Structures are given as C-alpha cells and as structure tokens.
Amino acid sequence: MESRAQRQEDSITRVKCVVDTCEFNDERNHCLASSIEIQPPNASDTEETDCATFRPKH
C-alpha cells in the first residue's frame, strides 16, 4: 500500500520516529507526515504493528 500522506514543514512532535530511512523523518526523531497510519487493524502486540505511512528516502 502506498502512503497518501504529504510531507509538511511542522513535525508531529508527539510521535517519536527513529526510522532514519523514512522520507518523513526530520532527523530529530519527529515525523513530518501530514498524517500517519498504523496497521494492521487486528494486531495483538507491538511486534505486529507497522507504520503504513513509511516512504523510503530517495
């Protein structure tokens, strides 16, 4: 699934993101996506969750 989020100037400071290979990471561990989507809906623990907003840096 491709992310529908857009990059924005202001970070989502309450969301910590340490994935430095994501286009939305501001290099200060904040997310610059306009919105985030966490999947799957039937996850039962943190091991099963995934940020569907992830977009690799080019």
Backbone hydrogen bonds in HBPLUS format (Angstrom, degrees):
<---DONOR---> <-ACCEPTOR-->    atom                        ^
c    i                          cat <-CA-CA->   ^        H-A-AA   ^      H-
h    n   atom  resd res      DA  || num        DHA   H-A  angle D-A-AA Bond
n    s   type  num  typ     dist DA aas  dist angle  dist       angle   num
A0034-SER N   A0006-GLN O   2.81 MM  28  5.35 130.3  2.05 149.2 164.9     1
A0008-GLN N   A0032-LEU O   2.81 MM  24  5.41 154.9  1.87 156.9 165.6     2
A0012-ILE N   A0031-CYS O   2.71 MM  19  5.34 158.1  1.76 157.5 164.7     3
A0015-VAL N   A0012-ILE O   3.03 MM   3  5.65 163.5  2.05 120.4 125.7     4
A0017-CYS N   A0029-ASN O   2.99 MM  12  4.79 162.7  2.02 112.9 118.6     5
A0022-CYS N   A0019-VAL O   3.20 MM   3  5.79 163.6  2.23 120.9 122.2     6
A0057-LYS N   A0021-THR O   2.93 MM  36  5.70 148.6  2.03 147.9 147.6     7
A0025-ASN N   A0022-CYS O   3.18 MM   3  5.54 164.0  2.21 112.7 117.6     8
A0023-GLU N   A0055-ARG O   2.64 MM  32  5.54 171.1  1.65 174.5 177.4     9
A0032-LEU N   A0024-PHE O   2.66 MM   8  4.75 151.1  1.74 137.5 147.7    10
A0026-ASP N   A0030-HIS O   3.01 MM   4  5.61 160.0  2.05 157.0 161.3    11
A0052-ALA N   A0037-GLU O   2.72 MM  15  5.32 140.2  1.87 153.0 164.9    12
A0039-GLN N   A0050-ASP O   2.83 MM  11  5.26 165.8  1.85 156.8 161.0    13
A0050-ASP N   A0039-GLN O   2.74 MM  11  5.26 137.2  1.92 158.6 161.4    14
A0043-ALA N   A0040-PRO O   3.38 MM   3  5.63 156.6  2.44 119.1 116.2    15
A0048-GLU N   A0045-ASP O   3.09 MM   3  5.73 153.3  2.16 116.7 123.8    16
A0049-THR N   A0046-THR O   3.26 MM   3  5.32 162.5  2.29 105.4 110.6    17
A0054-PHE N   A0051-CYS O   3.39 MM   3  5.86 163.6  2.42 109.9 114.1    18
